[in-house]
Amino acid sequence: MPHGEEYEVAEHSCKVGSGRVGRRSYSDEDVDVVMAAVVAHIRHTRTDYDDRLRNRQSWEDRDDIRHEVGDKIAKIVRQWQGKEDEE
C-alpha cells in the first residue's frame, strides 16, 4: 500500500469500541485479520461503496454493493502486492 496509509488502516481498524476488525479477538497467527482491515480500508477510501450505501434503493442489500465493488478492491490489493501493474 502507499506509504503512510498503513498507519491510517491500523488506527481506523483498532479504534476502541468500534467493533471493527482489529478490535475482535483473534490468534496472533491470523493474518486474515490484517487483510480484512486492508480490504475495508480500500472499500471505504478507493471505491464508491460509501456513496452507494448512502444512496441505495430500498431493495439494494449491503452485501450486494460490497460484491459489486469487490473486483476493484481485488485489483488494488494485487497492485499493492506487486502482482498487477497500476493504471
TIROPA-168804 format. One record per residue (C-alpha): residue in one letter; x, y, z. Coordinates in pm, whole numbers, plus 50000, padded with zeros to 5 digits. Layout:
! residues N
aXYZ ...
END
This chain:
! residues 87
m500005000050000 p501155035649957 h503505047650228 g501665063050522 e498365045250470 e499415016350693 y499035039250993 e495605050550880 v494485014150838 a495805003851179 e494365033651361 h490955030751197 s490604993151239 c491714992651602 k489665021751736 v488435012052083 g484715004252094 s484335004751718 g483634967751668 r485974969051370 v488184940251268 g491194949951483 r489114950851799 r488004914651784 s489824885851949 y491984866451705 s495034844851738 d498384861351669 e498774838551368 d495614850351194 v496914870750901 d493384872850758 v492614899751015 v495224922450860 m493904915650511 a490354922550627 a491474956550760 v493264964450434 v490224954150228 a487934975450445 h490305004950404 i490275001250027 r486494997150022 h485935029450211 t488705050850059 r489115039149699 t485645028449583 d482225044649570 y480945019749831 d480015045650096 d478205067949845 r476335038249704 l475435026350053 r474105060750150 n472105064049828 r470975028149789 q467495018849688 s465325000449939 w465824967849750 e469624970049744 d471474949450002 r474774959750166 d476324926350066 d475314931749702 i477044965449700 r480134950049862 h480144923149595 e479884949149319 v482984968049439 g484844935449504 d486614934049169 k488034968949213 i489194960249565 a490844928149446 k492644946949169 i494024972649413 v495164945049651 r497014928049361 q498624961349266 w499784967449621 q501204932149631 g503094939449309 k501134913249117 e499474937348878 d500554969748712 e498865001648826 e496905021348571 
END
